[in-house]
């Protein structure tokens, strides 16, 4: 099977539009959540509320993923993505200048985020339409690289904006980035009709299609393979701050993990042929977990950064699952399928962080991280039949 190249992927105008708008979205969200956390802490002095503000953006994925995902197939994709950017811009301006009490700010973030899984699903489902075949997998690889890079840039830029303009100014910058992304999407993408007309209410249809997808053994296996190794890694990453004693050194380790993720995605996408990419899924899924086991030896910050980078590089295992997932999902519900994949991943990561955090209350953080790594190895072994691609039968010529 001949693979595409990054050059061929970037030659597609629609992909360049999706790539640029996605980078703006990730960078803007990083700035927004950092600024909101600082703003809440400045008003309340509560570390708990500040942490809740930072994590508030994750919570809506649970509810939006369960009840609203059918909208990604019932409405035109371009309109949905533009609506998501404009909603984000309005939310940031209200947070910055409306003078809302803290409870109202958190409620606004959670409420406006209920549709986030729908907006993401619309974007993800458009990718295989503009990049067919193996080009789609490389496109996902480049978007993952953009995500990791934009997170690092967004956090760095967010710190600068906070120092210069304060939390309100940083939120205004995020609103501006969202408006720019909306314009890029409006004038860069063609109009495409909805994939499927609504047959019933959005909530009822979402629940019905979710049940249909999860009842399919092939789809269910690929979803679990995409979720569970990442859940274990999220649990380990959640303990980086307490492991380093709450010092600023944790930022270096988490940044190293982002760099490792970007490097792994680029290397596997660029240098591995499609068939090899799929065969690498299992060993790379193991690689996610093994480095975290070494934290039982209490490594210093240098080795901790190296181990975190190695573990995050294994996230490229998902590239070997992408083509199989697209093939397994019916086209008319592709948007909801990608939304379910994303919502389950976000929810699972939050659950993994909570579980290992609870374990960290009982044992030392390094041991909790090692336990998360060991769980990741067991998960990869349990999913080995899904992570390894099915054997392709060799045609034998007739005598």
C-alpha positions in Angstrom: 0.0 0.0 0.0 1.6 3.3 -1.1 1.5 6.0 1.5 0.9 9.7 0.9 3.4 12.4 1.8 3.2 15.5 4.0 3.8 17.6 1.0 0.7 16.1 -0.8 -1.4 16.7 2.4 -0.4 20.3 2.7 -1.1 20.8 -1.0 -4.8 20.5 -0.3 -6.2 23.9 0.5 -9.0 22.7 2.7 -6.5 20.9 4.9 -4.4 24.0 5.3 -7.6 25.9 6.4 -8.4 23.1 8.9 -4.8 23.0 10.1 -4.5 26.8 10.7 -7.9 27.2 12.4 -7.2 24.1 14.6 -3.8 25.6 15.7 -5.6 28.9 16.6 -8.2 27.0 18.5 -5.8 25.0 20.7 -3.5 28.0 21.4 -6.6 30.1 22.2 -8.0 27.5 24.6 -4.7 27.2 26.4 -4.6 30.9 26.9 -8.3 31.0 27.9 -8.1 28.3 30.6 -4.8 29.7 32.0 -6.2 33.3 32.2 -9.5 32.1 33.7 -7.6 30.1 36.4 -5.5 33.2 37.3 -8.6 35.4 37.2 -10.5 33.2 39.6 -7.6 32.8 41.9 -7.1 36.6 42.0 -10.7 37.1 43.0 -11.0 34.3 45.5 -7.6 33.3 46.7 -8.8 29.7 46.5 -6.4 27.2 44.9 -9.3 24.7 44.6 -11.5 27.0 42.7 -8.6 28.0 40.5 -8.0 24.4 39.6 -11.7 23.9 39.0 -11.6 26.8 36.6 -8.7 25.3 34.7 -10.5 21.9 34.4 -14.0 23.3 33.7 -13.5 23.1 30.0 -13.2 19.2 30.2 -16.5 18.6 32.0 -18.9 19.4 29.2 -17.4 16.7 27.0 -19.2 14.1 29.2 -22.7 15.5 28.6 -22.2 16.8 25.1 -20.8 13.5 24.1 -23.7 11.6 25.5 -26.6 13.7 24.3 -25.8 16.2 21.5 -23.3 14.5 19.1 -25.9 13.8 16.4 -25.8 17.5 15.5 -22.4 17.0 13.9 -24.1 15.0 11.2 -27.5 16.8 11.1 -26.0 20.3 10.4 -23.4 21.6 7.8 -19.9 21.2 9.1 -18.6 24.6 8.1 -21.5 26.4 9.8 -20.9 24.4 13.0 -17.2 25.2 13.1 -17.8 28.9 12.6 -20.5 28.9 15.3 -18.1 27.2 17.7 -15.4 29.9 17.1 -18.0 32.8 17.5 -19.4 31.2 20.7 -15.9 31.0 22.1 -15.2 34.6 21.3 -18.4 35.8 23.0 -17.7 33.6 26.1 -14.2 35.1 26.5 -15.4 38.6 26.2 -18.1 38.0 28.8 -15.5 36.4 31.2 -13.2 39.3 30.7 -15.5 42.4 30.9 -19.0 41.4 32.2 -17.9 41.5 35.9 -19.6 38.1 36.5 -19.3 36.4 39.9 -17.1 33.4 40.1 -19.9 30.9 40.1 -21.4 32.5 37.0 -18.1 32.4 35.3 -17.7 28.7 35.9 -21.3 28.1 34.8 -20.7 30.0 31.6 -17.6 28.0 30.8 -19.4 24.7 31.4 -22.6 25.8 29.6 -20.9 27.1 26.5 -18.7 24.1 26.4 -21.6 21.6 26.1 -21.4 22.0 22.3 -17.6 21.7 22.1 -17.8 17.9 21.3 -20.1 18.7 18.4 -17.8 21.4 17.0 -14.8 19.1 17.3 -16.7 16.2 15.7 -17.6 18.4 12.7 -14.0 19.2 12.2 -12.7 15.7 12.6 -15.4 14.2 10.3 -14.5 16.7 7.5 -10.9 15.5 7.4 -11.4 12.1 5.7 -13.6 13.9 3.2 -10.8 16.3 2.1 -8.0 13.8 2.6 -9.0 10.3 1.4 -7.1 7.2 2.0 -3.7 7.3 3.7 -3.6 11.1 3.4 -6.2 11.2 6.1 -3.8 9.4 8.6 -1.0 11.9 7.8 -3.5 14.7 8.2 -4.3 13.5 11.7 -0.6 13.2 12.4 -0.1 16.8 11.4 -3.1 18.0 13.5 -1.7 16.2 16.5 1.7 17.8 16.0 -0.1 21.2 15.7 -2.0 20.4 18.9 1.1 19.7 20.9 3.0 22.7 19.5 0.0 25.1 20.0 -0.4 24.0 23.6 3.3 24.9 24.3 3.0 28.2 22.4 -0.3 29.0 23.9 0.9 28.5 27.5 4.0 30.5 26.9 2.0 33.3 25.1 -0.6 33.2 27.9 2.0 33.8 30.5 3.3 36.8 28.5 -0.2 38.3 27.9 -1.0 37.8 31.6 2.1 39.7 32.6 1.4 42.5 30.1 -2.4 42.9 30.0 -3.7 40.8 32.9 -6.3 38.0 32.8 -8.9 40.2 31.0 -6.5 41.2 28.3 -5.4 37.6 27.8 -9.1 36.5 27.4 -9.6 39.3 24.9 -6.7 38.0 22.9 -8.4 34.5 22.8 -11.6 36.1 21.6 -9.6 37.8 18.8 -8.0 34.5 17.8 -11.4 32.9 17.6 -12.8 35.6 15.3 -9.7 35.2 13.0 -10.3 31.4 13.0 -14.0 32.0 12.1 -13.0 34.2 9.2 -10.5 31.6 8.0 -13.1 28.9 8.0 -15.8 31.0 6.3 -13.6 32.1 3.4 -11.3 29.0 3.2 -13.8 26.1 3.2 -16.5 25.4 0.7 -20.1 24.8 1.8 -21.0 21.1 2.4 -24.4 19.8 3.2 -25.2 17.8 6.3 -24.4 14.1 6.1 -27.8 13.0 7.5 -31.2 14.5 8.0 -32.6 14.4 11.5 -34.9 11.4 12.0 -35.9 12.3 15.6 -34.9 14.7 18.3 -31.1 15.4 18.6 -30.8 13.8 22.1 -32.8 10.6 21.1 -30.8 10.2 17.9 -27.5 10.7 19.7 -28.3 8.0 22.2 -29.5 5.6 19.5 -26.4 6.1 17.4 -24.1 5.8 20.4 -25.7 2.5 21.3 -25.3 1.4 17.6 -21.6 2.3 17.5 -20.8 0.7 20.9 -22.7 -2.5 19.9 -20.5 -3.0 16.9 -17.6 -5.2 18.1 -15.1 -3.8 15.7 -15.9 -0.1 16.4 -16.1 -0.8 20.2 -12.6 -2.4 20.2 -11.1 0.5 18.3 -12.7 3.0 20.6 -11.3 1.2 23.7 -7.9 0.9 22.1 -7.9 4.7 21.5 -9.1 5.5 25.0 -7.6 3.2 27.6 -3.8 3.6 27.0 -4.3 7.4 27.1 -6.3 7.1 30.3 -3.3 5.5 32.0 -0.9 8.1 30.7 -3.2 10.9 31.9 -3.2 9.5 35.4 0.6 9.5 35.4 0.8 13.0 34.1 -1.6 14.2 36.7 0.9 13.3 39.4 3.8 15.3 37.9 3.1 18.4 40.0 2.9 16.6 43.3 5.9 14.4 42.4 8.0 17.5 42.0 6.7 19.1 45.2 4.4 21.6 43.4 7.5 23.5 42.0 7.6 25.2 38.7 9.8 22.4 37.4 6.6 20.5 36.6 6.1 22.8 33.6 9.4 21.6 32.2 8.4 17.9 32.4 4.9 18.6 30.9 6.5 20.6 28.1 8.9 17.7 27.5 5.9 15.4 27.2 4.3 17.8 24.6 7.6 17.8 22.6 7.8 14.0 22.8 4.2 13.7 21.5 4.9 16.0 18.6 8.2 14.2 17.7 6.5 10.8 17.8 3.6 11.8 15.7 5.9 13.4 13.1 8.3 10.5 13.0 5.7 7.8 12.6 3.7 9.8 10.1 6.7 10.8 8.0 8.9 7.7 8.0 6.6 4.7 8.5 4.7 3.2 5.6 1.0 2.6 6.1 1.3 -1.1 6.8 4.2 -0.5 9.2 2.3 2.2 11.0 -0.5 -0.2 11.8 2.0 -2.9 13.0 3.6 -0.4 15.3 0.3 0.3 17.2 0.9 -2.4 19.8 4.6 -1.7 20.7 3.9 2.0 20.7 1.0 1.5 23.1 3.3 -0.4 25.4 5.8 2.5 25.1 3.2 4.9 26.5 3.2 3.0 29.8 6.7 1.6 30.4 8.7 4.9 31.1 6.2 5.8 33.9 7.1 2.6 35.8 10.6 4.0 36.2 9.2 6.7 38.5 9.2 4.2 41.2 13.0 4.8 41.3 12.3 8.5 42.1 14.2 10.0 39.1 15.3 13.7 39.2 13.9 16.4 37.0 16.2 15.6 34.0 15.4 11.9 33.8 11.7 12.7 34.6 11.6 14.9 31.5 13.2 12.3 29.4 10.8 9.6 30.6 7.8 11.8 30.1 8.9 12.6 26.5 9.4 8.9 25.7 6.0 7.9 27.1 4.2 10.7 25.2 6.0 9.7 22.0 4.1 6.5 22.2 0.8 8.3 21.6 1.6 8.0 17.9 0.2 4.4 18.2 -3.2 6.0 17.4 -2.1 6.7 13.8 -2.2 3.0 13.1 -5.9 2.8 14.2 -7.2 5.8 12.3 -7.7 4.2 8.8 -9.4 1.1 10.4 -11.7 3.4 12.4 -12.8 5.3 9.4 -13.4 2.0 7.5 -15.4 0.6 10.4 -17.8 3.5 10.9 -20.8 4.1 8.6 -20.3 7.3 6.6 -23.7 8.8 7.5 -22.8 8.9 11.3 -19.1 9.6 10.9 -19.3 13.0 12.7 -20.9 11.4 15.7 -18.4 8.5 15.7 -15.5 11.0 15.8 -17.3 13.0 18.5 -17.8 9.9 20.6 -14.1 9.0 20.2 -13.1 12.5 21.4 -15.7 12.7 24.2 -14.7 9.3 25.6 -11.0 10.2 25.4 -11.5 13.5 27.3 -13.8 11.8 29.9 -11.4 8.9 30.4 -8.4 11.2 30.9 -10.3 13.1 33.6 -11.2 9.8 35.2 -7.7 8.5 35.0 -6.3 11.7 36.6 -8.8 11.4 39.4 -8.1 7.7 40.1 -4.3 8.1 40.2 -4.7 11.3 42.2 -6.7 9.4 44.8 -4.0 6.7 44.8 -1.4 9.5 45.3 -3.1 10.4 48.6 -2.3 6.9 49.9 1.2 6.2 48.4 4.1 8.4 47.3 3.4 10.2 43.9 6.3 8.3 42.2 4.7 4.9 43.2 1.3 6.1 42.0 2.9 7.1 38.6 4.5 3.6 38.4 1.2 2.0 39.1 -0.4 4.0 36.3 2.4 2.8 34.0 1.9 -0.8 35.0 -1.8 -0.5 34.4 -1.0 0.8 30.9 1.1 -2.2 30.1 -1.7 -4.5 31.2 -4.2 -2.5 29.1 -2.0 -2.8 26.0 -1.7 -6.6 26.5 -5.5 -6.9 27.0 -6.1 -5.0 23.7 -3.4 -6.7 21.7 -5.8 -8.3 19.3 -7.2 -4.9 18.4 -3.9 -3.1 18.4 -2.4 -5.6 16.0 -3.9 -5.2 12.5 -5.7 -8.3 11.1 -3.6 -10.5 8.8 -4.3 -9.9 5.2 -4.8 -13.2 3.4 -2.4 -13.8 0.5 -4.0 -14.7 -2.8 -2.7 -18.1 -4.1 -2.9 -18.4 -7.9 -5.0 -21.2 -9.2 -3.2 -24.1 -10.8 
